[in-house]
Amino acid sequence: MVQFMRNDKNLAIKLRKAGKSYQEISKTVGVPKSTLSNWFHGVIWSEKTRMHLSDIARKNASKRMTVISHRKRAELQKIYIATSQIAKKEFKLFSKDRLFVAGLMIYWGEGDSKLNNGAIRVSNSDPLMVKLFYKFVRRYLSEISSKAKIYLVLYPDLDDQICRKHWSKQTGLSLDRFIKSSIIKGKHPTKRLQYGIGTLTINSRQYKEKIITWVSLIKEFEK
């Protein structure tokens, strides 16, 4: 029995040196992983073996991450497809609402159309245009309306705080919704935007799927 256990352990060590995982060794040798941990505790592996085991561990981790990533993408794709189907049904309900149509027309003309970046964005120099789109968001995308943020694009000679207060007053978005402004270098000699350009932004790949679906449908509707 003692000889059997010693051979068992020797085989386990050989397998470990060959880069086998605890799970693989456990199946081959027929002992639990906790026993393997005890056996290998205190074993001084050669530098070559340590490097080999580390390399195997990195490759295995990479494979696991790839599998998890593919699985997650597949699950998200199912969610996006379901969201698009829901959007098509909602379009039939909302298509005669003036605010719904106005919001989609704004997004069609001023919105970010790149679906995969997951950013719902509308930019304009007119705060009332941004205000109208935010009203659309609150009514038809109420679940994510609290995530809405706004940032300004300004010339360096414009006062950030004054511009923020102006945009806050005009759009109805509180100052705590404003994120860091972007500053454009230089200034145009004749064309002046007194309060810069405002961009309403919401990060939601799922709900952007809905907006893009609605916009595509209204394009068909307008033909």
C-alpha positions in Angstrom: 0.0 0.0 0.0 2.9 2.4 0.9 4.6 1.5 -2.4 1.3 2.2 -4.3 0.9 5.6 -2.7 4.6 6.5 -3.4 4.2 5.5 -7.1 1.0 7.5 -7.2 2.7 10.6 -5.9 5.7 10.1 -8.2 3.3 9.9 -11.2 1.5 13.0 -10.0 4.8 14.9 -9.8 5.8 13.7 -13.3 2.4 14.9 -14.7 2.8 18.2 -12.9 6.2 18.7 -14.4 4.7 18.0 -17.8 2.4 20.9 -17.2 -0.8 19.1 -16.4 -3.5 20.9 -14.3 -4.6 19.7 -10.9 -7.9 18.6 -12.5 -6.1 16.5 -15.2 -3.8 14.9 -12.6 -6.7 14.2 -10.3 -8.5 12.3 -13.0 -5.4 10.4 -14.1 -4.1 9.5 -10.6 -7.5 9.2 -8.9 -6.8 11.4 -5.9 -8.6 14.7 -4.9 -7.1 18.0 -5.7 -6.6 18.7 -2.0 -4.3 15.7 -1.8 -2.3 17.0 -4.8 -2.0 20.3 -3.1 -0.5 18.6 0.0 1.8 16.5 -2.1 3.1 19.4 -4.1 3.5 21.7 -1.1 7.2 22.2 -0.4 8.2 20.6 -3.7 11.1 22.6 -5.2 10.5 22.8 -8.9 13.4 23.6 -11.3 13.4 27.0 -12.9 12.6 25.3 -16.2 9.6 23.6 -14.7 8.3 26.7 -13.0 8.5 28.7 -16.2 6.8 25.9 -18.1 4.0 25.7 -15.5 3.6 29.5 -15.5 3.4 29.4 -19.3 0.8 26.7 -19.2 -1.2 28.6 -16.6 -1.2 31.7 -18.7 -2.4 29.8 -21.8 -5.1 28.1 -19.9 -6.3 31.4 -18.4 -6.3 33.0 -21.9 -8.4 30.1 -23.2 -10.9 30.4 -20.3 -11.2 34.1 -20.9 -11.7 33.6 -24.6 -14.5 31.1 -23.9 -16.1 33.4 -21.3 -15.8 36.3 -23.7 -17.5 34.4 -26.6 -20.2 33.2 -24.3 -20.8 36.7 -23.0 -21.0 38.2 -26.5 -23.5 35.5 -27.5 -25.7 36.3 -24.5 -25.5 40.0 -25.2 -26.4 39.4 -28.8 -29.5 37.6 -27.8 -30.4 40.6 -25.6 -29.8 43.1 -28.4 -32.0 41.0 -30.8 -34.8 40.9 -28.2 -34.5 44.6 -27.6 -34.7 45.3 -31.4 -37.9 43.2 -31.6 -39.4 45.1 -28.7 -38.5 48.4 -30.3 -40.3 47.4 -33.5 -43.5 46.7 -31.5 -43.1 50.0 -29.6 -42.6 51.9 -32.8 -46.1 51.0 -33.9 -47.5 52.4 -30.6 -45.4 55.6 -30.5 -45.1 56.5 -34.2 -47.9 59.1 -34.1 -46.6 60.9 -31.1 -45.1 64.2 -32.0 -42.4 64.1 -29.4 -41.4 60.6 -30.4 -41.0 61.6 -34.1 -39.2 64.8 -33.1 -36.7 62.9 -30.9 -35.9 60.4 -33.6 -35.5 63.2 -36.2 -33.0 64.9 -33.9 -31.1 61.7 -33.4 -31.2 61.0 -37.2 -29.6 64.3 -37.9 -27.5 65.0 -34.8 -26.9 61.7 -33.1 -24.1 59.2 -32.9 -25.0 56.4 -35.3 -22.1 54.0 -34.5 -24.0 51.2 -32.8 -21.1 49.2 -31.3 -19.7 52.0 -29.2 -22.8 51.9 -27.0 -22.9 55.7 -26.6 -26.2 57.5 -27.1 -25.0 61.0 -28.1 -26.7 64.1 -29.5 -24.6 67.3 -30.1 -25.8 70.8 -31.0 -25.1 74.4 -30.4 -28.7 75.1 -29.5 -29.6 74.1 -25.9 -33.3 73.8 -26.8 -32.5 71.1 -29.3 -30.7 69.1 -26.6 -33.5 69.9 -24.2 -36.1 68.4 -26.6 -34.1 65.3 -27.1 -33.7 64.8 -23.3 -37.5 65.2 -23.0 -37.7 62.4 -25.6 -35.4 60.3 -23.5 -37.3 60.8 -20.3 -40.6 59.8 -21.9 -39.5 56.9 -24.1 -36.3 55.7 -22.5 -37.1 56.5 -18.9 -35.1 53.5 -17.5 -31.9 55.2 -18.5 -32.8 58.9 -18.3 -31.0 59.2 -14.9 -27.8 58.2 -16.6 -27.8 61.2 -18.9 -24.8 63.4 -18.7 -23.8 66.5 -20.7 -20.5 68.0 -21.6 -19.5 71.1 -23.5 -17.1 71.8 -26.3 -15.7 75.4 -25.8 -13.2 77.8 -27.2 -10.4 78.7 -24.7 -11.7 82.2 -24.3 -15.1 81.1 -23.0 -15.7 80.7 -19.3 -16.6 77.1 -18.5 -18.7 77.9 -15.4 -20.7 80.6 -17.2 -21.4 78.3 -20.1 -22.4 75.4 -17.8 -24.9 77.6 -16.0 -26.3 78.8 -19.3 -26.7 75.2 -20.6 -28.1 74.1 -17.3 -30.8 76.8 -17.3 -31.7 76.2 -20.9 -31.9 72.4 -20.9 -33.1 71.8 -17.4 -30.2 69.5 -16.6 -28.7 70.2 -13.2 -25.1 71.2 -12.9 -24.2 67.8 -11.3 -25.0 66.2 -14.7 -22.2 68.1 -16.4 -18.9 66.3 -17.0 -15.5 67.7 -18.0 -15.7 70.2 -20.9 -13.5 69.9 -23.9 -11.5 72.9 -25.1 -10.9 73.6 -28.7 -7.6 75.2 -29.4 -7.8 78.5 -31.2 -10.9 80.4 -32.2 -12.7 81.2 -35.4 -12.3 84.9 -36.4 -15.9 85.4 -37.4 -18.0 82.4 -36.4 -18.6 82.5 -32.7 -20.5 80.1 -30.5 -21.1 82.2 -27.4 -21.8 79.2 -25.1 -20.1 76.4 -27.1 -21.6 73.1 -28.2 -23.4 70.8 -25.8 -23.5 67.0 -26.0 -26.0 64.9 -24.2 -24.6 61.4 -23.6 -25.8 58.1 -22.1 -23.8 54.9 -22.2 -26.1 52.0 -22.9 -25.5 49.6 -25.8 -28.8 47.9 -25.2 -30.9 51.1 -25.4 -28.9 52.4 -28.3 -30.0 49.3 -30.2 -33.6 50.5 -29.5 -32.9 54.0 -30.8 -31.1 52.8 -33.9 -34.0 50.4 -34.7 -36.5 53.3 -34.3 -34.4 55.6 -36.5 -34.2 52.9 -39.2 -38.0 52.4 -39.0 -38.7 56.1 -39.3 -36.4 56.3 -42.3 -38.6 53.6 -43.9 -41.7 55.4 -42.7 -40.6 58.7 -44.4 -39.9 57.1 -47.8 
